[in-house]
Amino acid sequence: MSNASDLTVFLPYLVSAPLLPLAVLAVLVLTLSTLAAADTTVQERQEQRQKEESGEAVALTTWHAIGFVFVASIGLLAMWMWSDVLIYMTLFTFGLGSFVSIQQSMPGIMKRLGLGIGTFWQHNVVSGLLVLLWFWYRNSSHAWIFQDILGGFIITLMLKVLKASSMSSPTLLLLAAFAYDIFFVFVTPYLTKSGESIMEAAATGAAMTVNETIPMLFRIPSSSRGGGEAMLGFGDVVLPGILITFLKECDARLEEDQTPIGSTFLGDLSAKTLPSLRVDTQRSRGWMPWRRRWGYHLTAILGFAVGLEVTFVAMMWSGKGQPALLYLVPCTLLPVVLLASKRHELSLLWHGWGQLETDEAILLGMELEGEEDDEQEDKENDMKNISASSCTIST
């Protein structure tokens, strides 16, 4: 009887009804932003390389993971200590970022609506109006609507700018953020006089004396009897989003006709046992029909949704704020790693196509060098034959 009653009490948490709208919003934003940010064609990948060379986009490295922990820690501590001053800088940054994000997205949106790509001034007017509406109503009960819309645009732009060329860099970034979240939520309460975590105090603006709220998070009014708002930081969507955008690009490349998976080129690579790649070509070819229905992008999105639900369940069950990345990171990463291992593609995803293209260049160089040696040998043989013929004629 006791077990039955415990189950009855626990069941409502499995769907986290008061937080369900926030979960739906986060998954929707993540799905749409990663689809919009992913470079899925050869032309888009070439344009992305040009942006990286010109500095318009950033190719993530291991150093970015280290830098993230350092910069994020300083920023969070500063926001906790001087929140009344930095809140206005945060509002300005959010407004400016929103304006640029909407402006960059307008051509694509207008084109999809059949309105052409619009003009520069049209983009500026729409962007400016949305930002002004948010700023004017930012302290009203409906401010969350504008804040969430602008947040979606900001996340899309960030995912377009912060790109990964392999699975290794976003994985290290997620693990660094995983440790960062745990420290500032679970450890800092033992280091502060109030016993409150620095992360929660900074996010909710508990230390602020001015009538402002942090804009860098998604907000939706909670449907629980206690009222209040359900909140999720932009970073909890952006950081997994970097990995998930890369996985969408992987799905696209693996589906292309010229993809190494199942092709003659990959067979040649595997036969030559290059150290950067270990793929069973026959098994990979057998997975092709299944991949069309179930890619890495979908796997990661579903894992993120499960992780978000686990976060909400833990928060409601404990009655305390939870570090979302504590649950989002393993729930997003592990299914992808298991699926890639099953398909014998983990090494390919981990190193990325950059190493594969390097190996291809090496192989092509070896083949060209071999062809040149053969041509030189043929020329030498021809010269010997000509010399022998000349000697015969003179004799």
TORBAPA-333828 format. One line per 3 residues: number of its first residue (from 0); for each residue x, y, z of N, C-alpha, C, O. Coordinates in steps of 0.02 Angstrom, whole numbers. Each point is the difference from the previous one (the first is absolute). Layout:
NUM = X,Y,Z,X,Y,Z,X,Y,Z,X,Y,Z; ...
// end
This chain:
0 = 42,-60,0,-42,60,0,43,63,0,-14,49,-34; 67,-53,73,46,57,3,31,14,-67,6,57,-21; 15,-111,-14,31,9,-66,-50,31,-49,19,42,-40
3 = -82,-63,45,-51,26,-45,-11,75,12,-7,39,-47; 4,-20,111,-11,71,15,60,42,-21,-9,56,-24; 69,-83,33,60,36,-22,-2,10,-75,19,53,-25
6 = -41,-104,-12,-3,5,-72,-51,52,-21,10,38,-48; -67,-37,84,-52,49,-16,25,71,10,-17,45,-39; 57,-35,91,28,67,13,52,18,-53,5,58,-19
9 = 33,-108,-4,56,14,-45,-22,10,-72,32,36,-38; -88,-68,18,-21,2,-70,-8,70,-28,21,12,-57; -50,36,93,-8,67,-28,67,32,-20,1,42,-45
12 = 53,-62,78,65,30,-16,28,-26,-66,44,31,-29; -68,-88,7,28,-30,-61,-18,40,-62,33,-7,-51; -84,49,55,-18,43,-56,11,73,17,-9,43,-43
15 = 29,-29,104,15,68,23,-47,52,-31,22,47,-32; -87,-57,43,-51,42,-31,11,75,8,-8,37,-48; 25,-12,108,10,72,7,57,27,-43,1,59,-17
18 = 47,-102,-1,58,22,-39,-2,-24,-72,46,13,-38; -99,-47,19,-5,-28,-67,5,53,-55,34,-11,-50; -67,70,57,6,51,-53,72,22,-11,20,11,-57
21 = 19,-5,111,70,19,-7,40,-54,-36,43,15,-41; -58,-78,56,35,-55,-33,-16,-1,-75,45,-8,-41; -108,18,24,-20,2,-71,34,58,-35,25,-8,-56
24 = -23,66,88,33,59,-29,74,-13,-12,25,15,-54; 9,-42,104,72,-12,-6,16,-49,-56,46,11,-39; -84,-66,35,12,-50,-53,-16,30,-68,35,-14,-49
27 = -88,54,44,-18,31,-64,54,49,-23,19,-1,-58; 4,43,104,53,48,-18,64,-37,-20,32,18,-49; -14,-70,87,60,-38,-16,-5,-32,-69,47,2,-39
30 = -104,-32,24,-9,-34,-64,4,49,-58,37,-12,-48; -75,67,52,-2,48,-55,67,36,-8,22,11,-56; 10,7,111,63,37,-4,56,-44,-28,42,24,-39
33 = -39,-87,58,52,-44,-27,-12,-16,-73,48,-6,-39; -111,0,19,-15,-10,-71,20,61,-41,25,-7,-56; -38,66,83,17,62,-35,75,12,-3,25,28,-49
36 = 11,-48,102,71,14,4,44,-51,-36,57,16,-17; -82,-76,6,40,-53,-30,16,14,-73,-44,21,-38; 106,-33,19,22,6,-70,-5,-69,-31,44,-42,9
39 = -98,31,-47,-15,-68,-24,17,-10,-74,-10,-55,-26; 34,107,-8,18,-8,-71,73,19,-9,31,32,43; -3,-52,-100,69,15,-15,11,75,-3,50,25,25
42 = -96,11,-56,6,73,-6,-1,33,69,40,46,13; -84,-68,31,-4,28,68,64,-13,38,23,42,38; 7,-101,-47,63,-16,35,57,43,-26,43,22,38
45 = -43,-9,-103,51,44,-28,-7,71,26,49,33,17; -111,-9,-12,-13,66,27,21,4,74,26,51,22; -37,-105,15,19,-2,70,75,4,7,25,34,45
48 = 12,-69,-87,74,4,2,23,71,-13,47,24,32; -78,9,-80,18,69,-15,-14,46,59,38,46,14; -94,-58,21,-16,40,59,51,-12,56,20,48,34
51 = 2,-110,-26,50,-15,51,67,33,-17,34,25,45; -17,-24,-109,62,32,-21,-3,76,9,51,31,15; -110,-2,-25,-8,72,7,-14,22,72,-2,60,14
54 = -9,-107,31,-14,16,69,-73,10,16,-17,18,57; -29,-29,-106,-71,8,12,-29,-58,40,-53,6,31; 86,-63,-32,-21,-59,38,60,-28,38,57,14,-17
57 = -71,-53,68,52,-27,43,-2,-76,-2,-51,-31,13; 108,1,-31,6,-73,1,23,-21,70,55,18,21; -96,-55,15,15,-18,69,61,-44,6,11,-44,-42
60 = 28,55,94,58,-41,16,-2,-18,74,-45,21,36; 95,-60,-15,4,-19,71,9,61,44,-25,2,57; 61,48,-82,12,60,40,-64,38,15,-5,35,51
63 = -45,-41,-95,-63,34,13,-35,-32,61,-33,35,39; 41,-100,-31,-30,-34,59,32,26,64,-34,12,50; 100,-4,-51,36,25,59,-19,73,12,-13,20,57
66 = 11,19,-111,-17,71,6,-71,11,25,-14,48,35; -30,-93,-55,-70,7,22,-6,-2,75,-33,43,30; 65,-91,2,-4,-6,73,27,63,34,-29,25,48
69 = 84,0,-74,32,60,30,-45,61,-8,-14,35,49; -7,-21,-111,-40,60,-14,-69,-4,33,-23,48,29; -9,-107,-34,-67,-7,29,2,7,76,-46,29,30
72 = 99,-54,1,6,6,73,7,73,21,-32,22,48; 75,14,-83,9,71,16,-65,39,-11,-19,41,41; -14,-55,-97,-63,35,-15,-54,-14,52,-36,46,20
75 = 31,-108,2,-51,-18,49,14,32,68,-46,25,33; 109,-26,-13,19,31,64,-12,75,-2,-24,29,49; 40,2,-106,-11,72,-7,-75,16,4,-20,49,31
78 = -20,-90,-64,-73,11,0,-29,-9,70,-48,33,18; 78,-78,20,-23,-13,68,19,57,47,-38,18,45; 98,10,-55,26,51,46,-24,70,-18,-15,40,45
81 = 10,-25,-109,-18,68,-22,-61,-1,-46,0,31,-53; -50,-68,73,-58,-10,-44,-37,64,-16,-26,8,-55; 22,39,103,-37,62,-12,31,42,-56,-35,37,-35
84 = 100,-43,26,34,39,-52,1,-39,-66,-15,27,-53; 34,-91,57,8,-40,-60,-65,-19,-34,0,-19,-58; -56,25,94,-64,-18,-31,-15,45,-59,-28,-23,-50
87 = 48,87,54,-14,45,-56,45,-15,-60,-20,7,-57; 81,-28,72,44,-22,-55,-27,-63,-32,4,-9,-61; -32,-35,102,-30,-62,-26,-60,15,-43,-9,-30,-53
90 = -33,78,74,-59,19,-40,21,29,-67,-30,-15,-51; 82,57,52,24,30,-63,28,-54,-46,-13,1,-60; 52,-47,88,29,-54,-40,-55,-44,-30,4,-20,-58
93 = -54,5,98,-56,-41,-25,-37,36,-56,-17,-31,-50; 4,95,59,-35,38,-52,40,4,-64,-28,-9,-55; 92,23,60,43,5,-59,6,-68,-34,-5,-5,-62
96 = 15,-48,101,4,-67,-28,-64,-20,-35,2,-33,-52; -58,52,81,-65,-16,-30,-8,36,-67,-24,-30,-49; 43,93,47,-6,40,-62,40,-32,-56,-25,-10,-55
99 = 88,-6,70,44,-30,-51,-26,-69,-21,1,-17,-59; -24,-22,107,-24,-68,-15,-61,1,-46,-4,-37,-48; -44,81,63,-60,5,-42,18,26,-69,-24,-25,-50
102 = 68,75,49,21,29,-64,32,-52,-45,-13,-2,-60; 54,-42,89,34,-52,-39,-49,-54,-23,10,-32,-51; -64,22,90,-48,-53,-17,-54,22,-48,-33,-42,-31
105 = 22,107,25,-56,26,-40,1,-23,-73,-53,-19,-25; 110,21,-11,-1,-21,-70,-27,-71,-9,-41,-13,-44; 64,-33,86,-23,-70,-5,-74,-7,16,-36,-38,-33
108 = 13,74,85,-70,-4,20,-45,28,-55,-51,-31,-17; 69,89,-10,-41,31,-52,-1,-43,-64,-51,-4,-34; 107,-27,20,3,-43,-59,-46,-60,7,-34,-20,-47
111 = 33,-10,107,-44,-57,13,-74,19,-3,-43,-41,-17; 28,104,33,-69,24,-2,-20,24,-70,-56,22,-10; 102,-28,-38,-15,20,-68,1,75,-10,-32,25,-46
114 = 69,11,88,3,74,-5,66,24,-27,17,59,8; 21,-103,-40,67,19,-21,47,0,59,-14,-32,51; 69,68,-56,46,4,57,-6,67,36,32,10,52
117 = -73,36,-79,-9,64,33,59,46,-10,48,-17,-34; -53,76,64,53,50,-5,34,9,67,-25,-22,52; 81,55,-53,38,13,61,-42,39,50,2,-14,59
120 = -39,64,-84,-40,41,45,-59,-39,29,-19,10,58; -11,-53,-98,-55,-42,26,25,-44,57,-34,-9,51; 93,-20,-60,29,-42,53,11,40,63,-14,-23,55
123 = 41,84,-62,14,42,58,-64,21,36,-1,2,61; -51,15,-100,-62,23,31,-32,-55,41,-21,11,57; 16,-71,-86,-30,-57,37,41,-17,62,-27,-10,54
126 = 93,8,-62,44,-16,56,-7,52,55,-6,-18,59; 8,81,-78,-5,54,49,-67,0,37,-1,11,60; -54,-24,-96,-66,0,32,-6,-56,52,-26,11,54
129 = 50,-71,-72,-4,-56,48,42,14,62,-22,-15,56; 81,43,-65,42,16,58,-31,54,43,1,-4,61; -30,55,-93,-32,54,38,-61,-25,38,-12,21,57
132 = -26,-66,-87,-58,-29,35,22,-38,62,-30,6,53; 84,-45,-61,25,-36,59,23,49,53,-18,-8,58; 56,59,-77,27,47,49,-56,38,36,4,12,60
135 = -56,6,-97,-55,38,30,-40,-42,50,-20,25,52; 10,-89,-69,-42,-43,42,42,-48,42,-27,-49,27; 92,60,-20,45,-49,31,-18,-15,73,18,-53,25
138 = -51,99,9,-18,-12,70,-74,-15,10,-25,-1,56; -11,-11,-111,-71,-16,5,-9,-75,6,47,-38,-5; -109,18,16,-15,-72,9,5,-38,-66,3,-61,0
141 = -3,97,-57,4,-32,-65,70,6,-31,9,-17,-59; 39,40,97,67,11,-28,32,-65,-24,41,1,-45; -60,-57,76,31,-64,-17,-12,-18,-73,41,-35,-30
144 = -95,58,0,-15,-17,-70,54,30,-45,28,-36,-42; -15,101,49,51,32,-41,70,-27,16,41,-10,-45; -28,-1,109,66,-24,20,15,-69,-29,56,-13,-22
147 = -105,-31,21,10,-67,-27,9,2,-76,40,-38,-28; -78,82,-6,7,6,-73,70,25,-18,33,-28,-43; -12,81,77,66,28,-13,55,-51,18,50,-5,-34
150 = -61,-33,87,48,-51,20,10,-52,-53,55,-23,-12; -110,3,-22,6,-48,-54,43,25,-57,40,-38,-28; -47,102,11,41,30,-53,74,3,21,44,-15,-40
153 = -32,33,103,69,5,24,34,-68,-2,57,-6,-21; -92,-46,43,29,-67,1,15,-24,-71,52,-31,-12; -96,46,-35,12,-19,-70,63,32,-26,41,-32,-33
156 = -32,97,46,60,35,-23,62,-28,33,52,-8,-33; -55,-6,98,58,-27,35,20,-68,-29,60,-14,-6; -109,-27,-12,16,-66,-28,28,6,-71,37,-43,-23
159 = -54,97,-12,29,12,-66,72,24,5,40,-13,-45; -25,48,99,67,28,9,48,-50,32,57,-5,-20; -81,-31,71,42,-48,36,-9,-69,-31,-48,-34,15
162 = 94,15,-58,-7,-63,-36,55,-49,20,56,20,15; -74,-83,-16,47,-54,16,16,-39,-63,-45,-15,-40; 108,-2,32,20,-41,-58,8,-73,18,12,-42,-44
165 = -19,26,108,3,-69,22,-40,-5,65,-19,50,30; 7,-111,-8,-39,-11,61,42,13,63,-28,9,54; 93,-10,-61,44,6,59,-7,67,34,-5,3,62
168 = 6,52,-100,-1,66,32,-66,16,36,3,23,57; -62,-35,-87,-61,13,39,-9,-48,59,-32,18,50; 60,-79,-56,-4,-47,57,40,26,59,-24,-1,56
171 = 85,24,-69,42,28,53,-33,62,29,3,12,61; -34,29,-104,-34,60,24,-58,-19,46,-10,32,52; -28,-83,-70,-56,-22,42,24,-28,66,-31,12,52
174 = 86,-49,-53,26,-28,62,26,55,46,-8,-3,61; 38,55,-90,23,57,40,-60,37,30,2,18,59; -54,-9,-99,-61,33,26,-35,-43,52,-30,26,47
177 = 34,-92,-55,-28,-48,48,31,11,69,-35,4,50; 102,0,-48,35,11,64,-15,70,27,-8,9,61; 5,40,-105,-14,69,19,-68,6,34,-7,32,52
180 = -44,-63,-82,-68,2,27,-3,-32,69,-31,26,46; 62,-84,-39,-1,-36,64,32,42,55,-27,4,55; 83,26,-71,36,40,51,-42,59,23,-8,11,61
183 = -19,27,-108,-35,62,19,-70,-12,28,-30,46,28; 3,-106,-36,-66,-14,29,6,-38,65,-35,16,49; 78,-67,-46,3,-44,58,56,17,50,-7,-14,59
186 = 61,44,-83,57,13,44,-3,70,29,15,9,59; -34,41,-99,2,70,24,-47,14,59,15,46,38; -70,-83,-27,-39,14,61,40,-9,64,-16,32,51
189 = 67,-73,-52,43,-9,59,51,56,6,35,4,51; -29,38,-102,50,53,0,-30,69,10,36,49,9; -103,-43,-10,-33,64,9,-33,5,68,-20,-51,29
192 = 15,111,-3,-29,10,67,-75,-16,0,-26,-26,50; -8,41,-104,-72,-12,-3,-17,-73,-11,-57,-21,11; 106,-19,-33,-14,-70,-15,-34,-11,-66,-22,-56,-15
195 = 17,109,-26,-32,-5,-66,53,-10,-53,54,29,5; -69,-68,-56,48,-11,-53,8,63,-41,-48,37,-11; 110,-24,-11,14,60,-40,-38,-2,-66,-24,51,-24
198 = 19,-110,-5,-35,-7,-64,-73,20,6,-25,39,-41; -9,-64,92,-71,15,8,-11,73,18,-48,31,-23; 92,-3,64,-7,70,21,9,46,-60,-36,50,-7
201 = 85,-65,-36,13,42,-58,-56,-7,-52,-20,50,-30; -6,-110,20,-51,-12,-50,-67,32,19,-35,27,-42; 17,-31,106,-64,27,22,4,74,19,-51,32,11
204 = 113,-6,-7,7,70,19,-16,12,73,-23,54,19; 37,-104,23,-18,5,71,38,56,35,-25,29,48; 86,-14,-73,40,51,33,-13,70,-25,28,49,26
207 = -71,-42,-77,-13,66,-30,-50,40,41,-47,-28,29; 58,93,-26,-47,45,33,-40,41,-50,-48,34,19; 66,-38,-83,-37,36,-52,-54,-47,-29,6,-61,5
210 = -57,91,-36,-56,-39,-27,17,-23,-71,-30,25,-48; 76,-71,42,19,-27,-65,10,-76,8,10,-25,56; -12,-10,-112,12,-72,1,52,-18,-53,7,35,-50
213 = 28,-89,62,51,-23,-48,-35,-22,-65,-46,-41,3; 67,68,-60,-34,-18,-63,28,-62,-35,-30,-25,-47; 88,0,70,33,-54,-36,-28,-69,18,38,-47,12
216 = -103,41,-11,-31,-64,15,-71,-2,-27,-32,51,-11; 9,-113,0,-70,-10,-21,-44,1,62,16,-29,52; -73,63,-58,-47,6,56,-70,-17,-25,-22,22,-53
219 = -13,-62,93,-70,-15,-14,-36,-3,68,25,-33,46; -82,66,-40,-37,-5,64,-17,-72,17,-24,-37,-43; 37,18,104,-14,-69,21,-75,-10,11,-35,44,24
222 = 13,-104,-42,-71,-16,9,-14,-30,69,-56,-23,13; 106,22,30,-10,-29,67,-41,48,43,-6,59,-16; -20,-85,70,-41,41,45,40,56,32,-27,53,16
225 = 92,-65,-7,41,50,32,17,59,-45,27,50,23; -43,-56,-88,15,53,-47,74,4,-15,34,-51,0; -9,112,-12,70,9,-16,14,-14,-73,-46,-5,-41
228 = 110,-3,25,21,-11,-69,48,-59,-4,40,-11,46; -43,-26,-100,49,-51,-14,53,31,-44,-16,35,-48; 80,-46,63,55,33,-36,53,-51,-22,12,-50,34
231 = 19,65,-91,55,-41,-25,48,47,-35,-19,37,-45; 83,-39,65,50,44,-28,14,-15,-73,-5,-57,-22; 24,109,-16,17,-9,-70,59,-49,-9,3,-37,-48
234 = 44,39,96,58,-44,-5,-18,-73,1,35,-41,-29; -90,24,63,-22,-70,3,-27,-24,-67,-8,-60,-10; -6,106,-35,-22,-18,-68,57,8,-50,8,-41,-44
237 = 32,94,52,53,15,-48,55,-54,2,21,-24,-52; 2,5,111,56,-46,5,-17,-69,-29,40,-25,-40; -96,-6,59,-18,-62,-36,-14,13,-73,11,-44,-43
240 = -36,104,27,-16,17,-69,60,-1,-46,-7,-16,-59; 65,33,84,61,-1,-41,14,-71,-23,15,-12,-59; -20,-35,105,10,-71,-17,-55,-24,-48,14,-34,-49
243 = -76,52,63,-56,-25,-39,1,29,-71,-21,-33,-47; 43,95,40,8,30,-67,52,-40,-40,-11,-14,-59; 66,-3,91,51,-40,-33,-27,-68,-21,15,-25,-54
246 = -56,-5,97,-29,-65,-16,-48,4,-59,-4,-47,-40; -32,102,34,-43,10,-59,42,3,-63,-19,-27,-52; 76,60,56,45,4,-58,29,-69,-15,11,-17,-59
249 = 1,-22,111,24,-69,-11,-52,-41,-37,17,-36,-47; -79,41,68,-54,-37,-34,-2,18,-74,-9,-43,-43; 16,108,29,-3,22,-70,59,-27,-40,-9,-22,-57
252 = 68,24,87,60,-24,-37,-2,-75,-10,22,-25,-52; -49,-11,100,-4,-72,-6,-53,-22,-50,1,-56,-24; -46,101,7,-52,-15,-49,20,20,-71,-32,-21,-48
255 = 84,61,41,20,22,-66,28,-58,-41,27,-48,27; -33,54,-91,26,-52,-45,75,-7,6,27,-54,-6; 7,111,18,73,-2,4,25,-14,70,60,4,13
258 = -107,-21,33,21,-13,69,47,-60,3,-8,-48,-37; 58,51,82,46,-56,8,-34,-65,21,23,-54,-18; -80,59,56,-31,-61,25,-27,-41,-58,-41,24,-40
261 = 63,-86,34,-24,-45,-51,27,13,-68,-21,-32,-48; 68,79,41,26,17,-66,66,-36,-13,29,-30,45; -7,34,-108,63,-31,-17,57,33,37,48,-33,21
264 = -54,99,-13,54,36,34,10,-24,71,57,-11,21; -112,1,16,6,-24,68,27,-70,1,39,-18,45; -59,-22,-93,28,-68,-4,75,2,-9,36,-39,31
267 = -12,86,-73,71,8,-10,34,22,65,54,-25,17; -86,71,19,29,24,63,5,-57,50,52,-9,32; -106,-29,-25,0,-55,48,52,-52,-19,33,-29,43
270 = -27,16,-108,48,-50,-23,71,22,16,43,-42,15; -30,108,-18,67,25,14,12,9,75,55,18,20; -107,-30,21,4,4,73,32,64,24,49,-1,39
273 = -76,58,-61,24,63,25,-18,7,73,-55,-20,20; 100,47,22,-12,2,72,-58,45,20,-27,-8,55; 7,56,-97,-52,47,19,-70,-28,-9,-48,31,23
276 = 41,-88,-54,-67,-25,-16,-2,-75,4,42,-35,-28; -93,10,63,-11,-71,4,-74,-13,-12,-40,7,47; 21,-23,-106,-71,-10,-17,-8,-65,-37,37,-15,-47
279 = -87,-24,68,-18,-60,-36,-47,19,-56,-59,15,11; 84,-13,-73,-38,25,-56,-63,-39,-12,-52,30,-13; 54,-96,16,-58,-41,-14,-55,13,51,-59,6,-18
282 = 78,-1,82,-51,12,52,-29,70,-7,-60,10,9; 103,39,-26,-24,68,-8,-49,4,-57,-50,36,4; 64,-72,-59,-44,1,-58,-68,-29,19,-52,23,-24
285 = 52,-73,67,-63,-30,20,-43,45,43,-61,-9,4; 92,60,26,-38,45,43,-31,58,-39,-39,38,28; 54,-31,-92,-23,58,-38,-76,9,0,-22,56,14
288 = -18,-107,-28,-73,10,1,-25,21,69,-45,41,6; 75,-70,46,-21,17,68,18,72,17,-38,33,36; 95,-9,-60,21,68,15,-49,51,-27,-10,53,31
291 = -20,-67,-88,-47,48,-28,-60,11,47,-29,54,1; 13,-104,38,-56,6,45,21,22,70,-40,30,36; 101,-43,-18,21,14,69,73,24,-1,47,-41,2
294 = -37,106,-5,67,27,-3,26,21,68,-34,-8,51; 95,33,-50,31,23,62,-35,62,27,-5,9,61; -19,34,-105,-34,61,21,-63,-17,40,-11,28,53
297 = -30,-73,-79,-61,-19,34,16,-34,67,-34,11,50; 86,-53,-50,20,-34,61,19,50,55,-21,-8,57; 60,59,-76,21,50,49,-58,43,24,-4,17,59
300 = -42,0,-105,-58,40,20,-43,-38,51,-21,29,50; 9,-93,-63,-40,-40,47,37,-8,66,-31,2,54; 97,-11,-57,39,-4,62,-4,64,40,-5,-1,61
303 = 8,58,-96,-6,65,33,-68,6,34,-5,24,57; -48,-45,-92,-68,3,29,-5,-42,63,-30,20,49; 59,-80,-51,0,-44,59,39,33,57,-23,-1,57
306 = 81,29,-73,41,33,51,-36,59,32,6,11,60; -43,26,-101,-38,56,26,-55,-23,47,-12,30,52; -21,-84,-71,-52,-28,42,29,-25,66,-30,10,53
309 = 88,-42,-56,32,-25,61,19,59,45,-6,-4,61; 28,59,-91,17,60,38,-61,26,37,4,16,60; -60,-11,-94,-61,26,31,-25,-46,55,-23,22,52
312 = 27,-88,-65,-22,-48,51,43,7,63,-25,0,56; 92,6,-66,45,7,57,-14,65,38,3,1,61; -18,52,-98,-13,64,32,-65,-2,40,-3,25,56
315 = -49,-54,-85,-64,-4,35,3,-48,59,-32,11,52; 69,-65,-60,5,-50,53,40,26,60,-16,-14,58; 70,52,-73,43,25,53,-23,68,27,16,18,56
318 = -55,19,-97,-22,66,21,55,52,-4,-6,54,29; 60,-70,-65,57,45,-7,18,7,-74,-16,-42,-41; 51,97,26,24,10,-68,53,-52,-18,40,-20,42
321 = -41,-1,-104,47,-52,-23,42,26,-58,-24,40,-40; 88,-61,37,41,18,-58,-22,-40,-61,10,-61,-2; -40,93,-46,-30,-37,-57,51,-42,-37,-15,-56,-22
324 = 77,82,15,50,-37,-39,22,-64,35,28,-44,-32; -41,38,97,15,-62,35,-38,-58,-31,24,-57,0; -83,70,-25,-42,-52,-30,0,4,-76,-5,-52,-34
327 = 11,112,7,-2,8,-73,61,-29,-34,-5,-31,-54; 64,40,84,62,-24,-31,0,-76,-9,9,-23,-56; -18,-17,109,1,-73,-11,-58,-24,-43,9,-46,-40
330 = -68,76,48,-58,-23,-39,7,17,-74,-29,-34,-42; 67,85,26,11,18,-70,58,-37,-30,-3,-24,-57; 57,18,95,62,-31,-25,-4,-76,-6,17,-28,-52
333 = -40,-4,105,4,-74,2,-38,-34,-57,28,-45,-31; -89,65,15,-34,-34,-56,37,8,-66,1,-46,-41; 28,105,30,38,12,-62,61,-44,-2,15,-30,-52
336 = 22,26,107,60,-42,3,-17,-73,-12,34,-35,-37; -87,11,69,-21,-70,-9,-21,-14,-71,18,-52,-28; -56,98,-2,-22,-11,-69,59,2,-49,4,-41,-45
339 = 42,88,56,59,5,-44,44,-62,7,29,-23,-49; -23,-2,110,39,-61,11,-32,-59,-35,34,-42,-30; -100,37,35,-37,-54,-33,10,3,-75,5,-52,-33
342 = -2,111,5,7,8,-72,73,2,-22,15,7,-59; 32,-13,107,71,2,-15,20,67,-31,42,2,-46; -71,52,70,14,66,-26,25,48,53,6,60,-12
345 = 7,-85,72,19,44,55,66,36,-15,7,59,14; 41,-96,-42,65,31,-17,-9,54,-52,32,53,4; -75,-65,-53,-12,49,-52,-31,64,30,22,55,-17
348 = -71,-63,60,-32,58,32,48,36,46,1,62,3; 39,-100,34,45,30,49,54,43,-33,15,55,23; 14,-81,-78,52,37,-34,-28,50,-51,33,49,-15
351 = -93,-62,-10,-30,45,-48,26,-12,-70,44,-41,-12; -73,78,-35,18,-9,-70,65,34,-18,28,-13,-53; -4,57,97,64,33,-15,56,-50,-6,40,4,-47
354 = -36,-51,95,52,-51,-3,-11,-46,-59,48,-23,-31; -111,9,17,-15,-44,-56,22,31,-66,28,-34,-43; -41,100,36,22,35,-61,76,2,-4,28,-3,-55
357 = 5,9,113,73,-2,0,26,-67,-23,46,-5,-40; -78,-49,65,19,-67,-20,-12,-10,-75,40,-33,-34; -95,61,10,-15,-6,-71,54,34,-42,22,-26,-51
360 = 0,85,75,52,36,-36,66,-40,1,36,0,-50; -22,-33,106,60,-40,5,-2,-58,-50,48,-13,-35; -106,-20,34,-7,-57,-46,5,22,-72,33,-32,-41
363 = -66,88,25,3,25,-69,71,20,-17,24,-11,-56; 11,41,105,70,18,-12,43,-61,-12,43,1,-44; -55,-54,83,38,-62,-10,-14,-30,-69,45,-25,-33
366 = -109,28,13,-18,-28,-65,32,40,-57,26,-28,-48; -29,96,55,30,42,-52,75,-10,-3,30,-1,-54; 1,-6,113,72,-12,2,18,-66,-34,49,-6,-36
369 = -92,-45,50,11,-64,-32,-8,3,-75,38,-31,-37; -88,70,14,-11,8,-72,59,36,-32,21,-18,-55; 5,70,90,58,36,-27,61,-46,-5,38,3,-48
372 = -28,-46,99,56,-47,-2,-8,-48,-58,48,-16,-35; -110,-7,24,-12,-46,-56,13,34,-67,29,-29,-45; -51,93,40,12,37,-62,74,10,-12,24,-7,-56
375 = 13,23,110,72,11,-7,35,-65,-20,45,1,-42; -68,-56,71,30,-65,-17,-15,-17,-73,43,-27,-35; -104,42,12,-18,-13,-70,43,41,-47,22,-24,-52
378 = -11,88,71,42,43,-42,71,-26,-4,30,0,-53; -3,-23,110,68,-27,0,4,-63,-43,49,-10,-36; -100,-32,40,-1,-60,-42,-4,18,-74,33,-31,-42
381 = -74,82,26,-5,23,-69,67,26,-25,20,-14,-57; 14,52,100,65,28,-20,50,-56,-12,40,3,-47; -42,-55,89,46,-57,-8,-15,-36,-66,45,-20,-36
384 = -111,12,22,-18,-34,-62,22,40,-61,24,-28,-49; -32,95,53,21,43,-56,75,-4,-9,25,-4,-56; 13,4,113,73,-4,-4,21,-67,-30,46,-3,-41
387 = -80,-50,62,17,-66,-27,-14,-4,-74,38,-29,-38; -93,60,16,-18,0,-71,51,40,-40,19,-20,-55; 4,76,83,50,41,-35,65,-38,-8,32,4,-53
390 = -12,-39,104,62,-39,-4,-6,-54,-53,48,-14,-36; -106,-17,31,-10,-53,-49,4,27,-71,31,-30,-44; -63,89,33,1,30,-67,70,20,-20,21,-11,-57
393 = 17,42,104,68,21,-16,45,-59,-15,46,5,-41; -58,-59,73,40,-60,-12,-14,-27,-69,29,-51,-20
// end
